[in-house]
Amino acid sequence: MYELKTKETDNSVIEFIERVESLKKREDAYQLLDIFTETTGYEAKMWGPSIIGFGTYHYRYESGHEGDAPLVGFSPRKAKISLYFAPGDEREELLGKFGKHTSGKACVYINKVADIDVDVLKTLINQSIVFLEETYPKN
């Protein structure tokens, strides 16, 4: 049976951030930690070895695959900072106002927080949470 690699852990978010090699990326990680915590109202938790997640939801696909995932999150990776949002209806329009970034299906990548509009980030966070809570309501 398939086992999820990205699970919530008891590892310390602060210890993880302190191990980020780049001082600038570490500073950005602390800034994002504050923004995500303030915006979501959730405590930051480590998901797997390198994702800082906020809140949780349980998903179940038609294929039968199911699991738990953070509502939103980020990871200060070596090359770029990964931001994790749900797709949502407004995401593409918001990304047009977001600032310098690239994006994939579930991730948005930035070089540094100074490149983006923090108010748009907060809107993306909130939009993602609403989308996921409507799509996967708690029973």
mmCIF file of the C-alpha atoms, coordinates in Angstrom:
data_MODEL
# 
_entry.id   MODEL 
# 
loop_
_atom_site.group_PDB 
_atom_site.id 
_atom_site.type_symbol 
_atom_site.label_atom_id 
_atom_site.label_alt_id 
_atom_site.label_comp_id 
_atom_site.label_asym_id 
_atom_site.label_entity_id 
_atom_site.label_seq_id 
_atom_site.pdbx_PDB_ins_code 
_atom_site.Cartn_x 
_atom_site.Cartn_y 
_atom_site.Cartn_z 
_atom_site.occupancy 
_atom_site.B_iso_or_equiv 
_atom_site.pdbx_formal_charge 
_atom_site.auth_seq_id 
_atom_site.auth_comp_id 
_atom_site.auth_asym_id 
_atom_site.auth_atom_id 
_atom_site.pdbx_PDB_model_num 
ATOM 1   C CA . MET A 1 1   ? 0.000   0.000  0.000   1.00 0.00 ? 1   MET A CA 1 
ATOM 2   C CA . TYR A 1 2   ? 1.169   3.524  -0.804  1.00 0.00 ? 2   TYR A CA 1 
ATOM 3   C CA . GLU A 1 3   ? 2.450   5.477  2.203   1.00 0.00 ? 3   GLU A CA 1 
ATOM 4   C CA . LEU A 1 4   ? 2.592   9.255  2.259   1.00 0.00 ? 4   LEU A CA 1 
ATOM 5   C CA . LYS A 1 5   ? 6.068   10.732 2.526   1.00 0.00 ? 5   LYS A CA 1 
ATOM 6   C CA . THR A 1 6   ? 4.877   14.129 3.695   1.00 0.00 ? 6   THR A CA 1 
ATOM 7   C CA . LYS A 1 7   ? 3.346   13.661 7.124   1.00 0.00 ? 7   LYS A CA 1 
ATOM 8   C CA . GLU A 1 8   ? 3.087   16.020 10.053  1.00 0.00 ? 8   GLU A CA 1 
ATOM 9   C CA . THR A 1 9   ? 6.013   15.520 12.438  1.00 0.00 ? 9   THR A CA 1 
ATOM 10  C CA . ASP A 1 10  ? 6.978   16.725 15.894  1.00 0.00 ? 10  ASP A CA 1 
ATOM 11  C CA . ASN A 1 11  ? 10.212  18.264 14.594  1.00 0.00 ? 11  ASN A CA 1 
ATOM 12  C CA . SER A 1 12  ? 10.889  21.866 15.600  1.00 0.00 ? 12  SER A CA 1 
ATOM 13  C CA . VAL A 1 13  ? 10.058  24.532 13.020  1.00 0.00 ? 13  VAL A CA 1 
ATOM 14  C CA . ILE A 1 14  ? 12.592  26.911 14.605  1.00 0.00 ? 14  ILE A CA 1 
ATOM 15  C CA . GLU A 1 15  ? 15.377  24.309 14.553  1.00 0.00 ? 15  GLU A CA 1 
ATOM 16  C CA . PHE A 1 16  ? 14.609  23.631 10.890  1.00 0.00 ? 16  PHE A CA 1 
ATOM 17  C CA . ILE A 1 17  ? 14.770  27.340 10.007  1.00 0.00 ? 17  ILE A CA 1 
ATOM 18  C CA . GLU A 1 18  ? 18.015  27.738 11.976  1.00 0.00 ? 18  GLU A CA 1 
ATOM 19  C CA . ARG A 1 19  ? 19.589  25.032 9.757   1.00 0.00 ? 19  ARG A CA 1 
ATOM 20  C CA . VAL A 1 20  ? 18.859  26.991 6.566   1.00 0.00 ? 20  VAL A CA 1 
ATOM 21  C CA . GLU A 1 21  ? 22.330  27.827 5.220   1.00 0.00 ? 21  GLU A CA 1 
ATOM 22  C CA . SER A 1 22  ? 21.649  31.210 3.635   1.00 0.00 ? 22  SER A CA 1 
ATOM 23  C CA . LEU A 1 23  ? 21.203  34.000 6.178   1.00 0.00 ? 23  LEU A CA 1 
ATOM 24  C CA . LYS A 1 24  ? 18.905  35.906 3.791   1.00 0.00 ? 24  LYS A CA 1 
ATOM 25  C CA . LYS A 1 25  ? 16.754  32.817 3.177   1.00 0.00 ? 25  LYS A CA 1 
ATOM 26  C CA . ARG A 1 26  ? 16.634  32.200 6.946   1.00 0.00 ? 26  ARG A CA 1 
ATOM 27  C CA . GLU A 1 27  ? 15.437  35.793 7.509   1.00 0.00 ? 27  GLU A CA 1 
ATOM 28  C CA . ASP A 1 28  ? 12.800  35.339 4.799   1.00 0.00 ? 28  ASP A CA 1 
ATOM 29  C CA . ALA A 1 29  ? 11.699  32.065 6.420   1.00 0.00 ? 29  ALA A CA 1 
ATOM 30  C CA . TYR A 1 30  ? 11.136  33.853 9.744   1.00 0.00 ? 30  TYR A CA 1 
ATOM 31  C CA . GLN A 1 31  ? 9.196   36.607 7.954   1.00 0.00 ? 31  GLN A CA 1 
ATOM 32  C CA . LEU A 1 32  ? 7.039   34.011 6.180   1.00 0.00 ? 32  LEU A CA 1 
ATOM 33  C CA . LEU A 1 33  ? 6.547   32.160 9.467   1.00 0.00 ? 33  LEU A CA 1 
ATOM 34  C CA . ASP A 1 34  ? 5.113   35.363 10.968  1.00 0.00 ? 34  ASP A CA 1 
ATOM 35  C CA . ILE A 1 35  ? 2.931   36.111 7.925   1.00 0.00 ? 35  ILE A CA 1 
ATOM 36  C CA . PHE A 1 36  ? 1.500   32.587 7.657   1.00 0.00 ? 36  PHE A CA 1 
ATOM 37  C CA . THR A 1 37  ? 0.934   32.275 11.418  1.00 0.00 ? 37  THR A CA 1 
ATOM 38  C CA . GLU A 1 38  ? -0.785  35.656 11.656  1.00 0.00 ? 38  GLU A CA 1 
ATOM 39  C CA . THR A 1 39  ? -2.887  35.109 8.528   1.00 0.00 ? 39  THR A CA 1 
ATOM 40  C CA . THR A 1 40  ? -4.006  31.526 9.244   1.00 0.00 ? 40  THR A CA 1 
ATOM 41  C CA . GLY A 1 41  ? -4.259  31.583 13.013  1.00 0.00 ? 41  GLY A CA 1 
ATOM 42  C CA . TYR A 1 42  ? -2.684  28.111 12.984  1.00 0.00 ? 42  TYR A CA 1 
ATOM 43  C CA . GLU A 1 43  ? 0.501   26.998 14.696  1.00 0.00 ? 43  GLU A CA 1 
ATOM 44  C CA . ALA A 1 44  ? 3.327   26.103 12.323  1.00 0.00 ? 44  ALA A CA 1 
ATOM 45  C CA . LYS A 1 45  ? 4.124   22.391 12.082  1.00 0.00 ? 45  LYS A CA 1 
ATOM 46  C CA . MET A 1 46  ? 6.787   20.499 10.187  1.00 0.00 ? 46  MET A CA 1 
ATOM 47  C CA . TRP A 1 47  ? 5.484   18.252 7.406   1.00 0.00 ? 47  TRP A CA 1 
ATOM 48  C CA . GLY A 1 48  ? 8.100   15.782 6.313   1.00 0.00 ? 48  GLY A CA 1 
ATOM 49  C CA . PRO A 1 49  ? 11.690  16.969 6.580   1.00 0.00 ? 49  PRO A CA 1 
ATOM 50  C CA . SER A 1 50  ? 11.339  20.392 4.937   1.00 0.00 ? 50  SER A CA 1 
ATOM 51  C CA . ILE A 1 51  ? 7.794   21.801 4.667   1.00 0.00 ? 51  ILE A CA 1 
ATOM 52  C CA . ILE A 1 52  ? 6.398   24.215 7.244   1.00 0.00 ? 52  ILE A CA 1 
ATOM 53  C CA . GLY A 1 53  ? 2.626   23.733 7.174   1.00 0.00 ? 53  GLY A CA 1 
ATOM 54  C CA . PHE A 1 54  ? -0.350  25.481 8.715   1.00 0.00 ? 54  PHE A CA 1 
ATOM 55  C CA . GLY A 1 55  ? -3.655  23.815 9.502   1.00 0.00 ? 55  GLY A CA 1 
ATOM 56  C CA . THR A 1 56  ? -4.634  20.464 8.080   1.00 0.00 ? 56  THR A CA 1 
ATOM 57  C CA . TYR A 1 57  ? -7.261  18.866 5.900   1.00 0.00 ? 57  TYR A CA 1 
ATOM 58  C CA . HIS A 1 58  ? -8.137  15.311 4.966   1.00 0.00 ? 58  HIS A CA 1 
ATOM 59  C CA . TYR A 1 59  ? -8.515  14.568 1.272   1.00 0.00 ? 59  TYR A CA 1 
ATOM 60  C CA . ARG A 1 60  ? -10.027 11.567 -0.455  1.00 0.00 ? 60  ARG A CA 1 
ATOM 61  C CA . TYR A 1 61  ? -9.845  11.183 -4.232  1.00 0.00 ? 61  TYR A CA 1 
ATOM 62  C CA . GLU A 1 62  ? -12.236 9.171  -6.401  1.00 0.00 ? 62  GLU A CA 1 
ATOM 63  C CA . SER A 1 63  ? -9.372  6.701  -6.914  1.00 0.00 ? 63  SER A CA 1 
ATOM 64  C CA . GLY A 1 64  ? -9.595  5.889  -3.207  1.00 0.00 ? 64  GLY A CA 1 
ATOM 65  C CA . HIS A 1 65  ? -6.263  7.552  -2.407  1.00 0.00 ? 65  HIS A CA 1 
ATOM 66  C CA . GLU A 1 66  ? -6.554  9.625  0.765   1.00 0.00 ? 66  GLU A CA 1 
ATOM 67  C CA . GLY A 1 67  ? -4.438  11.376 3.347   1.00 0.00 ? 67  GLY A CA 1 
ATOM 68  C CA . ASP A 1 68  ? -3.799  14.515 5.331   1.00 0.00 ? 68  ASP A CA 1 
ATOM 69  C CA . ALA A 1 69  ? -2.002  17.634 4.169   1.00 0.00 ? 69  ALA A CA 1 
ATOM 70  C CA . PRO A 1 70  ? -1.408  21.179 5.407   1.00 0.00 ? 70  PRO A CA 1 
ATOM 71  C CA . LEU A 1 71  ? -3.888  23.817 4.233   1.00 0.00 ? 71  LEU A CA 1 
ATOM 72  C CA . VAL A 1 72  ? -0.981  26.091 3.252   1.00 0.00 ? 72  VAL A CA 1 
ATOM 73  C CA . GLY A 1 73  ? 2.750   26.088 3.795   1.00 0.00 ? 73  GLY A CA 1 
ATOM 74  C CA . PHE A 1 74  ? 6.207   27.002 2.614   1.00 0.00 ? 74  PHE A CA 1 
ATOM 75  C CA . SER A 1 75  ? 9.698   25.614 2.396   1.00 0.00 ? 75  SER A CA 1 
ATOM 76  C CA . PRO A 1 76  ? 12.934  27.622 2.227   1.00 0.00 ? 76  PRO A CA 1 
ATOM 77  C CA . ARG A 1 77  ? 14.726  25.422 -0.293  1.00 0.00 ? 77  ARG A CA 1 
ATOM 78  C CA . LYS A 1 78  ? 18.274  25.955 -1.506  1.00 0.00 ? 78  LYS A CA 1 
ATOM 79  C CA . ALA A 1 79  ? 17.371  27.370 -4.931  1.00 0.00 ? 79  ALA A CA 1 
ATOM 80  C CA . LYS A 1 80  ? 14.036  29.099 -4.222  1.00 0.00 ? 80  LYS A CA 1 
ATOM 81  C CA . ILE A 1 81  ? 11.381  29.386 -1.553  1.00 0.00 ? 81  ILE A CA 1 
ATOM 82  C CA . SER A 1 82  ? 8.403   27.134 -2.282  1.00 0.00 ? 82  SER A CA 1 
ATOM 83  C CA . LEU A 1 83  ? 4.946   28.369 -1.280  1.00 0.00 ? 83  LEU A CA 1 
ATOM 84  C CA . TYR A 1 84  ? 2.144   25.802 -1.142  1.00 0.00 ? 84  TYR A CA 1 
ATOM 85  C CA . PHE A 1 85  ? -1.404  26.892 -2.015  1.00 0.00 ? 85  PHE A CA 1 
ATOM 86  C CA . ALA A 1 86  ? -4.481  25.124 -3.361  1.00 0.00 ? 86  ALA A CA 1 
ATOM 87  C CA . PRO A 1 87  ? -5.370  25.998 -6.942  1.00 0.00 ? 87  PRO A CA 1 
ATOM 88  C CA . GLY A 1 88  ? -8.644  27.844 -6.231  1.00 0.00 ? 88  GLY A CA 1 
ATOM 89  C CA . ASP A 1 89  ? -10.647 30.007 -8.613  1.00 0.00 ? 89  ASP A CA 1 
ATOM 90  C CA . GLU A 1 90  ? -8.822  33.283 -7.969  1.00 0.00 ? 90  GLU A CA 1 
ATOM 91  C CA . ARG A 1 91  ? -5.244  32.030 -7.838  1.00 0.00 ? 91  ARG A CA 1 
ATOM 92  C CA . GLU A 1 92  ? -4.158  32.944 -11.370 1.00 0.00 ? 92  GLU A CA 1 
ATOM 93  C CA . GLU A 1 93  ? -5.603  36.455 -11.113 1.00 0.00 ? 93  GLU A CA 1 
ATOM 94  C CA . LEU A 1 94  ? -3.894  36.973 -7.746  1.00 0.00 ? 94  LEU A CA 1 
ATOM 95  C CA . LEU A 1 95  ? -0.567  35.685 -9.077  1.00 0.00 ? 95  LEU A CA 1 
ATOM 96  C CA . GLY A 1 96  ? -0.767  38.391 -11.738 1.00 0.00 ? 96  GLY A CA 1 
ATOM 97  C CA . LYS A 1 97  ? -0.444  40.948 -8.919  1.00 0.00 ? 97  LYS A CA 1 
ATOM 98  C CA . PHE A 1 98  ? 1.927   38.892 -6.753  1.00 0.00 ? 98  PHE A CA 1 
ATOM 99  C CA . GLY A 1 99  ? 5.332   40.021 -7.972  1.00 0.00 ? 99  GLY A CA 1 
ATOM 100 C CA . LYS A 1 100 ? 8.334   38.052 -9.222  1.00 0.00 ? 100 LYS A CA 1 
ATOM 101 C CA . HIS A 1 101 ? 7.597   34.308 -9.093  1.00 0.00 ? 101 HIS A CA 1 
ATOM 102 C CA . THR A 1 102 ? 7.244   31.102 -11.066 1.00 0.00 ? 102 THR A CA 1 
ATOM 103 C CA . SER A 1 103 ? 4.558   28.531 -10.465 1.00 0.00 ? 103 SER A CA 1 
ATOM 104 C CA . GLY A 1 104 ? 3.667   24.893 -10.818 1.00 0.00 ? 104 GLY A CA 1 
ATOM 105 C CA . LYS A 1 105 ? 0.445   23.017 -10.100 1.00 0.00 ? 105 LYS A CA 1 
ATOM 106 C CA . ALA A 1 106 ? 0.528   23.312 -6.311  1.00 0.00 ? 106 ALA A CA 1 
ATOM 107 C CA . CYS A 1 107 ? 3.649   25.416 -5.727  1.00 0.00 ? 107 CYS A CA 1 
ATOM 108 C CA . VAL A 1 108 ? 4.610   29.002 -6.253  1.00 0.00 ? 108 VAL A CA 1 
ATOM 109 C CA . TYR A 1 109 ? 8.336   29.706 -6.211  1.00 0.00 ? 109 TYR A CA 1 
ATOM 110 C CA . ILE A 1 110 ? 9.962   32.965 -5.127  1.00 0.00 ? 110 ILE A CA 1 
ATOM 111 C CA . ASN A 1 111 ? 13.570  34.038 -4.678  1.00 0.00 ? 111 ASN A CA 1 
ATOM 112 C CA . LYS A 1 112 ? 12.901  36.333 -1.726  1.00 0.00 ? 112 LYS A CA 1 
ATOM 113 C CA . VAL A 1 113 ? 10.025  37.960 0.164   1.00 0.00 ? 113 VAL A CA 1 
ATOM 114 C CA . ALA A 1 114 ? 11.125  41.414 -1.049  1.00 0.00 ? 114 ALA A CA 1 
ATOM 115 C CA . ASP A 1 115 ? 10.115  40.348 -4.607  1.00 0.00 ? 115 ASP A CA 1 
ATOM 116 C CA . ILE A 1 116 ? 6.425   39.873 -3.732  1.00 0.00 ? 116 ILE A CA 1 
ATOM 117 C CA . ASP A 1 117 ? 3.407   41.828 -2.521  1.00 0.00 ? 117 ASP A CA 1 
ATOM 118 C CA . VAL A 1 118 ? 2.778   40.610 1.047   1.00 0.00 ? 118 VAL A CA 1 
ATOM 119 C CA . ASP A 1 119 ? -0.889  41.684 0.938   1.00 0.00 ? 119 ASP A CA 1 
ATOM 120 C CA . VAL A 1 120 ? -1.423  39.482 -2.128  1.00 0.00 ? 120 VAL A CA 1 
ATOM 121 C CA . LEU A 1 121 ? 0.373   36.654 -0.277  1.00 0.00 ? 121 LEU A CA 1 
ATOM 122 C CA . LYS A 1 122 ? -2.109  36.991 2.592   1.00 0.00 ? 122 LYS A CA 1 
ATOM 123 C CA . THR A 1 123 ? -5.009  36.891 0.136   1.00 0.00 ? 123 THR A CA 1 
ATOM 124 C CA . LEU A 1 124 ? -3.561  33.766 -1.526  1.00 0.00 ? 124 LEU A CA 1 
ATOM 125 C CA . ILE A 1 125 ? -3.249  32.104 1.893   1.00 0.00 ? 125 ILE A CA 1 
ATOM 126 C CA . ASN A 1 126 ? -6.850  32.913 2.814   1.00 0.00 ? 126 ASN A CA 1 
ATOM 127 C CA . GLN A 1 127 ? -8.197  31.924 -0.613  1.00 0.00 ? 127 GLN A CA 1 
ATOM 128 C CA . SER A 1 128 ? -6.387  28.581 -0.398  1.00 0.00 ? 128 SER A CA 1 
ATOM 129 C CA . ILE A 1 129 ? -7.813  27.791 3.031   1.00 0.00 ? 129 ILE A CA 1 
ATOM 130 C CA . VAL A 1 130 ? -11.383 28.652 1.969   1.00 0.00 ? 130 VAL A CA 1 
ATOM 131 C CA . PHE A 1 131 ? -11.035 26.556 -1.214  1.00 0.00 ? 131 PHE A CA 1 
ATOM 132 C CA . LEU A 1 132 ? -9.708  23.492 0.647   1.00 0.00 ? 132 LEU A CA 1 
ATOM 133 C CA . GLU A 1 133 ? -12.215 23.716 3.503   1.00 0.00 ? 133 GLU A CA 1 
ATOM 134 C CA . GLU A 1 134 ? -15.072 23.928 0.981   1.00 0.00 ? 134 GLU A CA 1 
ATOM 135 C CA . THR A 1 135 ? -13.650 21.135 -1.194  1.00 0.00 ? 135 THR A CA 1 
ATOM 136 C CA . TYR A 1 136 ? -12.800 18.806 1.727   1.00 0.00 ? 136 TYR A CA 1 
ATOM 137 C CA . PRO A 1 137 ? -15.201 19.669 4.577   1.00 0.00 ? 137 PRO A CA 1 
ATOM 138 C CA . LYS A 1 138 ? -14.516 18.145 7.979   1.00 0.00 ? 138 LYS A CA 1 
ATOM 139 C CA . ASN A 1 139 ? -17.037 15.437 8.793   1.00 0.00 ? 139 ASN A CA 1 
# 
